Amino acid sequence: MTRILAIHPGTAYHCETLEAPRYARLFDALVRPEDLGDIDLSRFDIVLAPCRTPASRLAPHRARLADYLDCGGAVVAMGETDQHLWLPSIRFTNVPTNWWWWLEPGASLGLSIADPEHPLFARIGANDIAWHLHGVFSPPDGARSLIDDAEGRSVLYLDEATTKGRMLVTSLDPFYHHGSHFMPAATRFLDGFLPWLKEEF
């Protein structure tokens, strides 16, 4: 089974998501960003950076993470982490966030599953991917978008092309919302996403 090293920035919502019983069993080890240099990353199949991990705490490890990817490792980079500052080949564009879109009659955030045949979507559905939109990506050639916005821009993609490893990159921030007890869709997303990472990625 996949071994996951989860970076733990230490805020209350990270503690709730990474340490509470609902998901804790899915992580093989937790590490503060500053201590990444002390960990043998080759022991793990995935390094997971949860949403809202400050890029300033990840950027010092950019070269080490690049080496890990070039050795075949996988990095899962969640939203609001400024991935372009610490991972290769990231092209990100901020978009205005409509915080209260669901209060408008007939409103939709406009997110859709771009690759319905991907195994992830046997575990989560269209109602589990929409709470807020913070930004979009222009995936590199050869990458595979899994979730798109209304204009066809990627919100979550898998890149197996630019390194010898894999990068799963998203602007979604479910760790924050689940850990803050705000937005049931984010919890439903993690209920499917994290077991999929552990069992199938």
CORRAUR-V21587 format. One line per field, one symbol per residue. psi: psi as a letter, one per 40 degrees, with the letter a starting at -180 (. if undefined). burial: 1 if it has 9 or more other ideal C-beta (glycine too) atoms within 8 Angstrom, else 0. A space follows every 10 residues. Layout:
psi: ???
burial: ???
This chain:
psi: ihhhhhhgee iddddddddi ddedeehdii hideedeehg deeidhhhhi ifhhddedde edddddddde eeihhhhiif efdeeeiifh hihiihhgdf deehheiide iihdgdehdd eediadeeeh dihdiiigii heihhdhiad eeihdhihhe deieaihhhi eigdddddde fhgddddddd dddddddddd .
burial: 0111111110 0011111101 0011011011 1110010010 1001011111 1111101110 1101110111 1011111111 1010011001 1110100000 1000000010 1010100001 1011000111 1111111011 0011111110 0011111110 0110111111 1111111111 0010111111 1111111100 1
